[in-house]
Amino acid sequence: MTRAGVTTHPQVSVLVPTRNRAGLLRAALASVQRQTLRDIEILVLDDGSTDDTAQVLDAARQRDARVRVIRHAHGQGLPVALNRLLTMARSPLVAVMHDDDVAYPPRLETQVMFIDTHGLDICGTWYRRFGHVPGGIARPPVDDGAIKAALHFQPPLLHPSVLMRRDWVLRIGGYSAEFQRAAEDYDLWTRLAAAGARFGNVPQVLMRYRLSAVQASRVFNSEQAALAHRIRARYLTDCGISASQEEVDLHVRVRDPAPIDSLDELRAFEAWLVRLREHFAGNPAAAQVVAQQWLFIGCRGAGLGMRCWRMWRASPLAAAISPKKAAVLLALCAGRVRYRSAPYRLLEPFAPA
């Protein structure tokens, strides 16, 4: 696109924070430049890179006038980078793009239509995983109520897939500096949900999401789990759901990346999930999301063998799980495949929960 074709009020501002990812950044930027929605600006913030990122960005800017580059002399972290990009965006709609992922050409055009048609404020997509382990397609919930219920357990939106209304994000103060290395997106979604923003996910695969051994969710896994505990406890309160301290302690640990080695603990999680599902009785999609957590709890307890399977199957929560997924859990339990063991890690991209 020539400079004459660049508008001062683009339909979408694409925010691309980057640091020392020169090799992967080329493909990520190219996927944004190939979008079928042409009226966009591409804001890239180089957060103190020491590799060839500057050269990659200079070349991209020379080829495409839609690319605008901002540089930090020293790394200041992802929340700071994203907040600065938000303040510089010229469109009321902002899309996040990570520097190691790939967007399919119709991503932005499809999302703009979806967010307007459904009156949404935050819109993600389904996506395909790829990278250092076998992937698969992730289909997070589409409905606003289901997404807000899923937020009680984990982020149901892929951060680099979202299209957001910029004023909503600024209204709640943007990304929090408390979450420098992990969970910055989870924190943002829960604050937006508590403030009344409407969510959705386009039920189409519009992104390729790279799984990396060095991504923050793996390198800072224990730190991310601790931050997630704080977010879940706060969100439970923000949603007006009453719970004892014992129930809060259970709730924040539902999605912990750790095996369950006790039938008593398995039973305690079931009791809490049954009670929480009752809270969402008037919203079938949200109640289904809560019931789905019982499948994940079963995966965490699969190392207990058939004792886990019998307790899991006897629960009223199991009725919400498809026979196909239940069969996979049965196989895990029959093989006493301990959660997060080497065999489980091989199966994890295809695990039922």
Number of C-alpha atoms within 10 A of each C-alpha: 12 10 9 7 11 17 13 11 14 18 20 25 27 24 26 24 24 24 19 17 17 20 14 15 22 17 16 19 24 14 18 24 21 13 17 14 17 18 18 26 27 25 23 24 23 24 22 18 19 15 13 12 22 17 11 16 22 13 12 19 16 11 12 16 16 24 20 15 16 15 16 13 10 11 16 12 17 22 21 18 23 19 18 16 22 25 11 13 20 20 19 16 21 26 27 22 27 20 24 21 22 25 26 16 18 15 24 25 16 16 25 19 12 18 23 10 9 12 12 19 21 27 25 31 28 21 24 16 18 17 13 10 16 13 17 12 16 16 17 21 25 20 17 20 20 23 25 25 24 22 22 24 23 19 20 24 26 20 19 23 28 21 28 24 19 21 15 17 21 13 10 13 12 21 23 17 13 12 18 14 16 24 22 20 18 23 23 20 23 24 21 20 19 15 13 11 18 19 27 29 27 24 16 14 16 22 25 22 23 19 18 15 12 9 12 14 17 14 14 13 14 13 15 18 19 15 18 25 20 12 22 23 17 17 21 19 13 14 14 8 10 12 16 8 10 10 18 18 13 18 22 22 18 23 18 19 13 14 18 21 16 13 14 10 14 19 14 14 19 24 14 17 22 17 13 20 20 12 15 18 12 10 14 13 18 23 24 19 23 26 21 21 22 25 22 18 23 29 29 27 30 29 24 24 18 18 14 27 21 12 15 25 16 10 14 12 21 19 13 16 18 11 11 10 14 20 13 16 25 22 16 27 24 17 14 16 21 23 24 17 14 11 12 17 14 13 15 17 17 15 15 19 17
